[in-house]
Amino acid sequence: GSLENDETIRFSLASDPLNELADANVRVINGAILTIDLFKYSIGVDPASSGSLAFFNYPNPFIGTTTFTYYLPVDGKVTIEIVDMLGNKMTVLADKSQTAGDNTLVVNAGTLKPGVYTATLRLRTMEGQLLTRTIKVVRTQ
């Protein structure tokens, strides 16, 4: 089976007049409320037991680099994108054909500002089927 850590991580913004939420252009968003879901992170995956697309990263949260690990049940074209919480595409980490099995991608997050993002793995199979998995990734400092 898979190894999982039961720890959860909760983020909150303390109520203080000095705390402000701003957009990518550093304009304050008045009345904004920061809400971030609780989530768990995986330490390991046993793809043989699931036979389906698997996708996670560690460490998460991360500072400089993070490692994306994913399992492809079949050959196909893989795309991995990072998107911010406003839906803006930040970067494409992968866009290539890959064979079925375990894959690892180490990413230096130097251009990502601290924040919460989603990473989406899309696998377009040879038969044209689209499989997707989306996870939350958190860049700190």
DSSP file with accessible surface (Angstrom, degrees, kcal/mol):
  #  RESIDUE AA STRUCTURE BP1 BP2  ACC     N-H-->O    O-->H-N    N-H-->O    O-->H-N    TCO  KAPPA ALPHA  PHI   PSI    X-CA   Y-CA   Z-CA
    1    1 A G              0   0   87      0, 0.0     2,-0.2     0, 0.0    47,-0.1   0.000 360.0 360.0 360.0-173.7    0.0    0.0    0.0
    2    2 A S        -     0   0   62     44,-0.1     2,-0.5    43,-0.1    43,-0.2  -0.596 360.0-126.4 -93.1 154.0    1.0    3.6    0.1
    3    3 A L        -     0   0  122     -2,-0.2    41,-1.6    41,-0.1    40,-1.3  -0.870  34.2-178.6 -96.2 128.0    2.8    5.3    3.0
    4    4 A E  B     -A   42   0A 113     -2,-0.5     2,-0.5    38,-0.2    38,-0.2  -0.963  25.2-136.8-130.7 148.3    1.0    8.4    4.2
    5    5 A N        -     0   0   36     36,-1.1    36,-0.4    -2,-0.4    -2,-0.0  -0.880  10.6-150.7-100.2 130.1    1.7   10.9    6.8
    6    6 A D        +     0   0  124     -2,-0.5     2,-0.1    34,-0.1    -1,-0.1   0.440  59.0 116.1 -83.3   1.4   -1.4   11.8    8.9
    7    7 A E        -     0   0  119     34,-0.1    34,-0.5     1,-0.0     2,-0.3  -0.443  49.6-158.3 -69.4 143.2   -0.2   15.4    9.6
    8    8 A T        -     0   0   78     32,-0.1     2,-0.4    -2,-0.1    32,-0.2  -0.873   5.5-142.9-117.5 157.4   -2.3   18.2    8.2
    9    9 A I  B     -B   39   0B  39     30,-1.0    30,-0.7    -2,-0.3     2,-0.4  -0.976  13.0-168.3-122.5 131.0   -1.2   21.7    7.6
   10   10 A R        -     0   0  180     -2,-0.4     2,-0.4    28,-0.1    28,-0.1  -0.976   2.9-161.9-123.1 132.3   -3.4   24.7    8.2
   11   11 A F        +     0   0   64     -2,-0.4    25,-0.4    25,-0.3     2,-0.3  -0.912  14.8 169.5-110.3 139.8   -2.7   28.2    6.9
   12   12 A S        -     0   0  102     -2,-0.4     2,-0.6    23,-0.1    23,-0.1  -0.985  31.0-130.8-145.8 156.8   -4.4   31.3    8.3
   13   13 A L        -     0   0   74     -2,-0.3    21,-0.1    21,-0.3     2,-0.0  -0.943  31.1-127.8-109.0 116.6   -3.9   35.1    8.1
   14   14 A A        -     0   0   68     -2,-0.6     2,-0.6     1,-0.1     5,-0.1  -0.350  27.0-107.7 -65.0 142.1   -3.9   36.8   11.5
   15   15 A S        +     0   0  133      3,-0.1    -1,-0.1    -2,-0.0     3,-0.0  -0.603  65.5 135.1 -73.4 113.7   -6.3   39.7   11.8
   16   16 A D    >   -     0   0   76     -2,-0.6     3,-1.9     3,-0.2     0, 0.0  -0.939  62.5-125.3-160.4 137.4   -4.1   42.7   11.8
   17   17 A P  T 3  S+     0   0  124      0, 0.0    -1,-0.1     0, 0.0    -2,-0.0   0.758 111.6  59.3 -59.9 -21.0   -4.4   46.1   10.1
   18   18 A L  T 3  S+     0   0  150     -3,-0.0     2,-0.5     2,-0.0    -3,-0.1   0.633  86.6  90.3 -83.0 -13.1   -0.9   45.5    8.7
   19   19 A N    <   +     0   0   67     -3,-1.9     2,-0.3    -5,-0.1    -3,-0.2  -0.740  53.7 166.5 -86.9 126.3   -1.9   42.3    6.9
   20   20 A E        -     0   0  130     -2,-0.5     2,-0.4    10,-0.0    10,-0.1  -0.986  30.4-138.4-135.6 147.3   -3.1   42.9    3.3
   21   21 A L        -     0   0   46      8,-0.4     8,-3.3    -2,-0.3     2,-0.3  -0.902  28.6-175.7-102.5 136.8   -3.8   40.5    0.4
   22   22 A A  B     -C   28   0C  50     -2,-0.4     6,-0.2     6,-0.3     2,-0.0  -0.905  21.2-119.3-131.5 158.9   -2.6   41.8   -3.0
   23   23 A D    >   -     0   0   36      4,-2.2     3,-2.0    -2,-0.3    -1,-0.1  -0.177  49.7 -81.7 -84.7-174.9   -2.8   40.7   -6.6
   24   24 A A  T 3  S+     0   0   64      1,-0.3    -1,-0.1     2,-0.1    -2,-0.0   0.706 131.8  55.0 -63.8 -19.7    0.2   39.9   -8.8
   25   25 A N  T 3  S-     0   0  108      2,-0.1    -1,-0.3     3,-0.0     3,-0.1   0.165 119.4-110.0 -98.6  16.8    0.6   43.7   -9.5
   26   26 A V    <   +     0   0  120     -3,-2.0     2,-0.5     1,-0.2    -2,-0.1   0.777  69.4 146.2  60.6  31.0    0.8   44.4   -5.8
   27   27 A R        -     0   0  147      1,-0.0    -4,-2.2     2,-0.0    -1,-0.2  -0.868  54.2-114.4 -94.2 129.2   -2.6   46.1   -5.7
   28   28 A V  B     -C   22   0C  60     -2,-0.5     2,-0.9    -6,-0.2    -6,-0.3  -0.370  18.2-140.5 -64.9 136.7   -4.4   45.6   -2.4
   29   29 A I    >   -     0   0   72     -8,-3.3     3,-1.5    -2,-0.1    -8,-0.4  -0.868  23.2-140.3 -99.0 101.2   -7.5   43.5   -2.7
   30   30 A N  T 3  S+     0   0  149     -2,-0.9   -10,-0.0     1,-0.3    -8,-0.0  -0.389  79.7   8.9 -66.4 138.0   -9.9   45.2   -0.2
   31   31 A G  T 3  S+     0   0   79      1,-0.2    -1,-0.3    -2,-0.1     2,-0.1   0.587  88.9 157.5  72.9  10.0  -12.1   42.9    1.8
   32   32 A A    <   -     0   0   42     -3,-1.5     2,-0.4   -11,-0.2    -1,-0.2  -0.401  27.8-156.0 -69.6 142.9  -10.2   39.8    0.7
   33   33 A I        -     0   0  143     -2,-0.1     2,-0.6     2,-0.0    -1,-0.0  -0.988  10.4-138.2-120.3 129.3  -10.5   36.7    2.9
   34   34 A L        +     0   0   73     -2,-0.4     2,-0.4   -21,-0.1   -21,-0.3  -0.785  27.5 172.3 -90.7 120.7   -7.7   34.1    2.7
   35   35 A T        +     0   0  115     -2,-0.6     2,-0.4   -23,-0.1   -23,-0.1  -0.993   4.5 176.9-130.2 124.3   -9.1   30.5    2.8
   36   36 A I        -     0   0   31    -25,-0.4   -25,-0.3    -2,-0.4     3,-0.1  -0.996  27.8-121.8-129.9 129.7   -6.9   27.5    2.3
   37   37 A D        -     0   0   97     -2,-0.4     2,-0.2     1,-0.1   -26,-0.1  -0.267  27.1-109.0 -63.5 152.4   -8.1   23.9    2.5
   38   38 A L        +     0   0   82    -28,-0.1     2,-0.3   -30,-0.1   -28,-0.1  -0.565  47.8 178.3 -71.8 143.6   -6.6   21.5    4.9
   39   39 A F  B     -B    9   0B  28    -30,-0.7   -30,-1.0    -2,-0.2     2,-0.3  -0.992  24.4-139.2-148.9 157.8   -4.6   18.9    3.0
   40   40 A K        -     0   0  116     -2,-0.3     2,-0.4   -32,-0.2   -32,-0.1  -0.792  17.1-142.6-108.6 157.5   -2.4   15.9    3.5
   41   41 A Y        -     0   0   55    -34,-0.5   -36,-1.1   -36,-0.4     2,-0.3  -0.934  11.5-130.4-122.6 148.9    0.7   15.0    1.7
   42   42 A S  B     -A    4   0A  30     -2,-0.4   -38,-0.2    15,-0.2     3,-0.1  -0.731  12.5-169.0 -95.8 146.1    2.0   11.7    0.6
   43   43 A I  S    S+     0   0   95    -40,-1.3     2,-0.3    -2,-0.3   -39,-0.2   0.711  75.5   6.3 -99.8 -29.5    5.4   10.3    1.3
   44   44 A G        -     0   0   17    -41,-1.6     2,-0.4     2,-0.0    -1,-0.3  -0.976  59.2-152.6-151.3 161.8    5.2    7.3   -1.0
   45   45 A V        -     0   0   55     -2,-0.3     3,-0.1   -43,-0.2   -43,-0.1  -0.997   9.2-153.7-139.0 140.5    2.9    5.7   -3.6
   46   46 A D    >>  -     0   0   61     -2,-0.4     3,-1.3     1,-0.1     4,-0.7  -0.841  16.6-179.0-111.7  88.0    2.5    2.1   -4.6
   47   47 A P  H >> S+     0   0   13      0, 0.0     4,-2.9     0, 0.0     3,-0.7   0.796  73.4  69.6 -62.6 -25.8    1.2    2.6   -8.2
   48   48 A A  H 34 S+     0   0   87      1,-0.3    -2,-0.0     2,-0.2     0, 0.0   0.840  98.2  51.8 -62.3 -29.3    0.9   -1.2   -8.8
   49   49 A S  H <4 S+     0   0   86     -3,-1.3    -1,-0.3     1,-0.1   -47,-0.0   0.771 118.6  34.5 -78.9 -24.0   -2.0   -1.2   -6.3
   50   50 A S  H << S-     0   0   61     -3,-0.7    -2,-0.2    -4,-0.7    -1,-0.1   0.833  76.9-160.1-100.0 -37.6   -3.9    1.6   -8.0
   51   51 A G     <  +     0   0   46     -4,-2.9     2,-0.2     1,-0.2    -3,-0.1   0.671  60.6  98.0  66.0  14.6   -3.2    1.1  -11.7
   52   52 A S  S    S-     0   0   48     -5,-0.3    -1,-0.2     1,-0.1    -2,-0.1  -0.756  88.2 -65.0-126.9 176.2   -4.2    4.7  -12.3
   53   53 A L        -     0   0    5     -2,-0.2     2,-0.4    -3,-0.1    19,-0.2  -0.384  52.1-172.5 -62.4 128.5   -2.5    8.1  -12.7
   54   54 A A  E     +D   71   0D  15     17,-1.7    17,-2.0    -2,-0.1     2,-0.3  -0.970   7.0 174.2-126.3 145.7   -0.8    9.2   -9.5
   55   55 A F  E     +D   70   0D  17     -2,-0.4     2,-0.3    15,-0.2    15,-0.2  -0.957  11.0 137.8-156.2 124.9    0.8   12.6   -8.8
   56   56 A F  E     -D   69   0D  21     13,-2.2    13,-2.9    -2,-0.3     2,-0.3  -0.967  28.8-141.1-157.1 169.6    2.4   14.2   -5.8
   57   57 A N  E     -D   68   0D   5     -2,-0.3    11,-0.2    11,-0.2   -15,-0.2  -0.972  18.5-124.4-136.5 155.2    5.3   16.4   -4.7
   58   58 A Y  E    S+D   67   0D  97      9,-2.0     9,-3.0    -2,-0.3     2,-0.1  -0.982  82.4  29.8-150.5 147.6    7.7   16.5   -1.7
   59   59 A P  S    S-     0   0   76      0, 0.0    -1,-0.2     0, 0.0     8,-0.1   0.748  81.6-160.2 -67.3 160.2    8.6   18.4    0.3
   60   60 A N  S    S+     0   0   11      1,-0.2     2,-0.2    -2,-0.1    79,-0.1  -0.848  80.8  37.3-151.5 109.0    5.3   20.3    0.4
   61   61 A P  S    S+     0   0   42      0, 0.0     2,-0.3     0, 0.0    -1,-0.2   0.467  95.7 179.0 -68.4 160.5    5.4   23.1    1.5
   62   62 A F  B     -f  139   0E   7     76,-2.5    78,-3.0    -2,-0.2     4,-0.1  -0.890  29.7-159.0-136.2 162.8    8.9   23.8    0.0
   63   63 A I  S    S-     0   0   89      2,-0.4    -1,-0.1    -2,-0.3     3,-0.1   0.794  82.6  -5.4-106.5 -68.8   11.4   26.6   -0.1
   64   64 A G  S    S+     0   0   33      1,-0.3    45,-2.9    44,-0.1     2,-0.3   0.903 125.5  13.2 -99.4 -51.4   13.8   26.2   -3.1
   65   65 A T  E     - E   0 108D  75     43,-0.2    -2,-0.4    44,-0.1     2,-0.3  -0.914  55.3-172.3-128.5 155.7   13.2   22.9   -4.8
   66   66 A T  E     - E   0 107D   2     41,-2.1    41,-3.1    -2,-0.3     2,-0.5  -0.969  20.1-130.9-140.9 154.9   10.5   20.3   -4.8
   67   67 A T  E     -DE  58 106D  22     -9,-3.0    -9,-2.0    -2,-0.3     2,-0.5  -0.947  13.2-155.3-112.6 121.0   10.3   16.9   -6.4
   68   68 A F  E     -DE  57 105D   2     37,-3.2    37,-2.8    -2,-0.5     2,-0.4  -0.839  12.7-171.8 -92.2 130.2    7.2   15.9   -8.4
   69   69 A T  E     +DE  56 104D  22    -13,-2.9   -13,-2.2    -2,-0.5     2,-0.3  -0.982  10.4 168.4-122.6 133.8    6.7   12.1   -8.6
   70   70 A Y  E     -DE  55 103D   6     33,-2.5    33,-2.7    -2,-0.4     2,-0.5  -0.990  26.3-143.0-147.9 153.1    4.1   10.6  -10.8
   71   71 A Y  E     -DE  54 102D  47    -17,-2.0   -17,-1.7    -2,-0.3    31,-0.2  -0.979  11.4-157.4-118.0 128.0    3.0    7.3  -12.2
   72   72 A L  E     - E   0 101D   0     29,-2.4    29,-2.5    -2,-0.5   -19,-0.1  -0.927   5.9-159.7-104.8 122.1    1.6    6.9  -15.7
   73   73 A P  S    S+     0   0   33      0, 0.0     2,-0.3     0, 0.0    -1,-0.1   0.753  78.9  12.3 -71.5 -22.7   -0.6    3.8  -16.3
   74   74 A V  S    S-     0   0   59     27,-0.1    27,-0.1    25,-0.1    24,-0.1  -0.938  91.9 -84.8-144.7 165.3    0.1    4.0  -20.1
   75   75 A D        +     0   0   74     -2,-0.3    51,-0.8    25,-0.1     2,-0.3  -0.367  66.6 116.6 -66.0 153.7    2.3    5.8  -22.6
   76   76 A G  E     -HG  98 125E   0     22,-2.3    22,-3.1    49,-0.2     2,-0.5  -0.982  65.2 -55.0 169.0-175.9    1.2    9.2  -23.7
   77   77 A K  E     -HG  97 124E  96     47,-2.4    47,-2.5    -2,-0.3     2,-0.4  -0.787  49.8-154.7 -90.8 125.4    1.9   12.9  -23.8
   78   78 A V  E     +HG  96 123E   0     18,-3.5    18,-2.1    -2,-0.5     2,-0.4  -0.845  14.4 180.0-105.9 132.4    2.5   14.5  -20.4
   79   79 A T  E     -HG  95 122E  27     43,-2.3    43,-3.0    -2,-0.4     2,-0.5  -1.000   3.6-173.3-127.8 130.3    1.9   18.1  -19.5
   80   80 A I  E     -HG  94 121E   0     14,-2.0    13,-2.7    -2,-0.4    14,-1.2  -0.991  10.9-180.0-124.2 121.8    2.5   19.5  -16.0
   81   81 A E  E     -HG  92 120E  30     39,-2.1    39,-2.5    -2,-0.5     2,-0.5  -0.937  21.2-145.3-123.1 146.6    1.5   23.1  -15.4
   82   82 A I  E     -HG  91 119E   5      9,-2.7     8,-3.1    -2,-0.4     9,-1.3  -0.939  22.5-177.5-108.1 129.5    1.7   25.3  -12.3
   83   83 A V  E     -HG  89 118E  24     35,-2.8    35,-2.8    -2,-0.5     6,-0.2  -0.972  20.5-127.8-128.5 140.2   -1.3   27.8  -11.8
   84   84 A D  E >   - G   0 117E  23      4,-2.5     3,-2.0    -2,-0.4    33,-0.2  -0.246  38.1 -94.6 -79.6 176.3   -1.8   30.4   -9.1
   85   85 A M  T 3  S+     0   0  104     31,-0.7    -1,-0.1     1,-0.3    32,-0.1   0.662 125.1  57.7 -69.2 -13.8   -4.9   30.7   -7.0
   86   86 A L  T 3  S-     0   0  113      2,-0.1    -1,-0.3     0, 0.0   -63,-0.0   0.427 122.1-104.6 -92.7  -0.9   -6.3   33.3   -9.4
   87   87 A G  S <  S+     0   0   54     -3,-2.0     2,-0.4     1,-0.3    -2,-0.1   0.536  71.5 145.3  91.8   8.1   -6.0   30.9  -12.3
   88   88 A N        -     0   0   79      1,-0.1    -4,-2.5     2,-0.0     2,-0.4  -0.678  52.8-123.1 -82.9 128.1   -3.0   32.4  -14.0
   89   89 A K  E     +H   83   0E 127     -2,-0.4    -6,-0.3    -6,-0.2     3,-0.1  -0.564  30.9 179.7 -70.4 122.2   -0.6   29.9  -15.6
   90   90 A M  E     -     0   0E  80     -8,-3.1     2,-0.3    -2,-0.4    -7,-0.2   0.854  57.8 -21.1 -92.3 -42.9    2.8   30.4  -14.0
   91   91 A T  E     -H   82   0E  48     -9,-1.3    -9,-2.7    21,-0.0     2,-0.6  -0.984  47.9-126.9-163.8 156.8    4.9   27.8  -15.8
   92   92 A V  E     -H   81   0E  63     -2,-0.3   -11,-0.2   -11,-0.2     3,-0.1  -0.973  21.7-176.7-109.9 118.1    4.9   24.6  -17.8
   93   93 A L  E     +     0   0E  40    -13,-2.7     2,-0.3    -2,-0.6   -12,-0.2   0.758  68.6  12.3 -86.9 -28.8    7.2   22.1  -16.1
   94   94 A A  E     +H   80   0E   9    -14,-1.2   -14,-2.0    11,-0.0    -1,-0.3  -0.994  48.7 164.7-149.9 145.8    6.8   19.3  -18.7
   95   95 A D  E     +H   79   0E  93     -2,-0.3     2,-0.3   -16,-0.2   -16,-0.2  -0.506  47.3  99.2-159.7  77.3    5.3   18.9  -22.2
   96   96 A K  E    S-H   78   0E 110    -18,-2.1   -18,-3.5    -2,-0.1     2,-0.3  -0.987  72.7 -87.0-159.4 163.4    6.6   15.7  -23.8
   97   97 A S  E     +H   77   0E  90     -2,-0.3     2,-0.3   -20,-0.3   -20,-0.3  -0.597  47.1 179.5 -78.1 138.8    5.8   12.1  -24.6
   98   98 A Q  E     -H   76   0E  29    -22,-3.1   -22,-2.3    -2,-0.3     2,-0.2  -0.967  24.8-115.9-140.2 156.7    6.6    9.6  -21.8
   99   99 A T        -     0   0   96     -2,-0.3   -27,-0.2   -24,-0.2   -25,-0.1  -0.520  44.3 -85.4 -90.1 159.3    6.4    5.9  -21.3
  100  100 A A  S    S+     0   0   42     -2,-0.2     2,-0.3   -27,-0.1    -1,-0.1  -0.205  85.8  55.2 -59.2 149.9    4.2    4.2  -18.6
  101  101 A G  E    S-E   72   0D  19    -29,-2.5   -29,-2.4   -27,-0.1     2,-0.2  -0.757  92.2 -19.7 125.4-167.9    5.7    3.8  -15.2
  102  102 A D  E     -E   71   0D 110     -2,-0.3     2,-0.3   -31,-0.2   -31,-0.2  -0.547  56.6-178.0 -79.2 140.4    7.2    5.9  -12.4
  103  103 A N  E     -E   70   0D  28    -33,-2.7   -33,-2.5    -2,-0.2     2,-0.4  -0.984  10.3-162.3-138.9 149.5    8.6    9.3  -13.2
  104  104 A T  E     -E   69   0D  88     -2,-0.3     2,-0.4   -35,-0.2   -35,-0.2  -0.993   4.7-175.2-134.5 139.6   10.4   12.0  -11.2
  105  105 A L  E     -E   68   0D  42    -37,-2.8   -37,-3.2    -2,-0.4     2,-0.5  -0.962  12.2-154.3-137.8 115.0   10.9   15.7  -11.9
  106  106 A V  E     -E   67   0D  96     -2,-0.4     2,-0.5   -39,-0.2   -39,-0.2  -0.798  18.3-164.4 -90.3 128.4   13.0   17.9   -9.6
  107  107 A V  E     -E   66   0D  21    -41,-3.1   -41,-2.1    -2,-0.5     2,-0.7  -0.955  18.4-148.5-121.7 128.7   11.9   21.6   -9.9
  108  108 A N  E     -E   65   0D 121     -2,-0.5     3,-0.4   -43,-0.2   -43,-0.2  -0.855  12.0-160.5 -89.6 118.1   13.7   24.7   -8.8
  109  109 A A    >   +     0   0    3    -45,-2.9     3,-1.5    -2,-0.7   -44,-0.1   0.043  44.7 133.0 -91.2  28.4   11.0   27.1   -7.9
  110  110 A G  T 3  S+     0   0   53      1,-0.3    -1,-0.2   -46,-0.2   -45,-0.1   0.803  72.8  45.3 -50.9 -36.0   13.2   30.2   -8.1
  111  111 A T  T 3  S+     0   0  126     -3,-0.4     2,-0.4     2,-0.1    -1,-0.3   0.661  92.9  93.8 -87.1 -14.1   10.7   32.2  -10.2
  112  112 A L  S <  S-     0   0   13     -3,-1.5     3,-0.1     1,-0.0    -3,-0.0  -0.657  71.4-137.4 -81.0 130.3    7.6   31.3   -8.1
  113  113 A K        -     0   0  142     -2,-0.4    26,-0.2     1,-0.1    -2,-0.1  -0.466  41.5 -79.4 -76.5 156.2    6.8   33.8   -5.4
  114  114 A P  S    S+     0   0   77      0, 0.0     2,-0.3     0, 0.0    26,-0.2  -0.302  87.6  90.4 -54.8 136.2    5.8   32.4   -2.0
  115  115 A G  E    S- I   0 139E  26     24,-2.3    24,-2.8    -3,-0.1     2,-0.5  -0.956  76.9 -62.9 162.0-175.9    2.1   31.3   -2.1
  116  116 A V  E     + I   0 138E  20     -2,-0.3   -31,-0.7    22,-0.2     2,-0.3  -0.872  51.5 169.3-104.4 132.3   -0.3   28.5   -2.8
  117  117 A Y  E     -GI  84 137E  14     20,-3.1    20,-2.7    -2,-0.5     2,-0.4  -0.842  29.0-126.0-131.4 167.7   -0.5   27.0   -6.3
  118  118 A T  E     -GI  83 136E  30    -35,-2.8   -35,-2.8    -2,-0.3     2,-0.5  -0.949  15.2-156.8-115.5 143.9   -2.0   24.1   -8.1
  119  119 A A  E     -GI  82 135E   0     16,-2.8    16,-2.6    -2,-0.4     2,-0.5  -0.982  10.6-163.2-116.1 128.6    0.0   21.7  -10.2
  120  120 A T  E     -GI  81 134E  12    -39,-2.5   -39,-2.1    -2,-0.5     2,-0.5  -0.967   6.4-160.3-118.9 127.3   -1.9   19.8  -12.9
  121  121 A L  E     -GI  80 133E   0     12,-3.1    12,-2.0    -2,-0.5     2,-0.4  -0.912  11.3-171.3-102.0 124.8   -0.7   16.7  -14.6
  122  122 A R  E     -GI  79 132E  83    -43,-3.0   -43,-2.3    -2,-0.5     2,-0.5  -0.984   5.4-168.3-118.4 131.8   -2.4   15.9  -17.9
  123  123 A L  E     -GI  78 131E   0      8,-3.1     8,-2.7    -2,-0.4     2,-0.7  -0.972   4.3-164.2-121.1 114.1   -1.8   12.6  -19.7
  124  124 A R  E     -GI  77 130E 125    -47,-2.5   -47,-2.4    -2,-0.5     6,-0.2  -0.896  21.6-145.3 -95.7 112.1   -3.1   12.3  -23.3
  125  125 A T  E >   -G   76   0E   6      4,-3.0     3,-2.1    -2,-0.7   -49,-0.2  -0.260  25.2-105.5 -75.1 167.5   -3.1    8.6  -24.1
  126  126 A M  T 3  S+     0   0  133    -51,-0.8    -1,-0.1     1,-0.3   -50,-0.1   0.783 123.5  56.7 -62.0 -26.4   -2.3    7.2  -27.6
  127  127 A E  T 3  S-     0   0  154      2,-0.1    -1,-0.3     1,-0.0   -51,-0.0   0.416 123.4-106.2 -85.0  -0.7   -6.0    6.5  -27.9
  128  128 A G  S <  S+     0   0   39     -3,-2.1     2,-0.2     1,-0.3    -2,-0.1   0.468  72.0 143.3  92.1   0.7   -6.8   10.1  -27.2
  129  129 A Q        -     0   0  117     -5,-0.1    -4,-3.0     1,-0.0     2,-0.6  -0.501  42.2-141.4 -74.2 143.6   -8.1    9.7  -23.7
  130  130 A L  E     - I   0 124E  79     -6,-0.2     2,-0.4    -2,-0.2    -6,-0.2  -0.939  17.9-175.7-111.6 119.1   -7.2   12.6  -21.3
  131  131 A L  E     - I   0 123E  42     -8,-2.7    -8,-3.1    -2,-0.6     2,-0.3  -0.932   9.9-176.4-109.3 137.3   -6.3   11.7  -17.7
  132  132 A T  E     - I   0 122E  61     -2,-0.4     2,-0.3   -10,-0.2   -10,-0.2  -0.973  17.2-177.2-136.2 151.4   -5.7   14.5  -15.2
  133  133 A R  E     - I   0 121E 111    -12,-2.0   -12,-3.1    -2,-0.3     2,-0.4  -0.983   9.9-165.3-141.1 136.6   -4.6   14.9  -11.5
  134  134 A T  E     + I   0 120E  81     -2,-0.3     2,-0.3   -14,-0.2   -14,-0.2  -0.982   9.0 177.8-125.7 134.7   -4.3   18.2   -9.7
  135  135 A I  E     - I   0 119E  34    -16,-2.6   -16,-2.8    -2,-0.4     2,-0.4  -0.897  29.5-114.3-129.3 159.9   -2.6   18.8   -6.4
  136  136 A K  E     - I   0 118E  55     -2,-0.3     2,-0.4   -18,-0.2   -18,-0.2  -0.795  29.6-170.0 -92.3 137.6   -1.9   21.9   -4.2
  137  137 A V  E     - I   0 117E   1    -20,-2.7   -20,-3.1    -2,-0.4     2,-0.5  -0.979   7.1-153.6-127.5 142.0    1.7   23.0   -3.8
  138  138 A V  E     - I   0 116E   4     -2,-0.4   -76,-2.5   -22,-0.2     2,-0.5  -0.968   2.6-162.7-123.2 121.0    2.9   25.6   -1.4
  139  139 A R  E     -fI  62 115E  28    -24,-2.8   -24,-2.3    -2,-0.5     2,-0.3  -0.894  15.6-165.4-100.7 123.4    6.0   27.7   -1.9
  140  140 A T              0   0   42    -78,-3.0    -2,-0.0    -2,-0.5   -24,-0.0  -0.756 360.0 360.0-107.7 160.3    7.3   29.3    1.3
  141  141 A Q              0   0  172     -2,-0.3    -1,-0.2   -28,-0.0   -78,-0.0   0.929 360.0 360.0  49.5 360.0    9.8   32.2    1.8
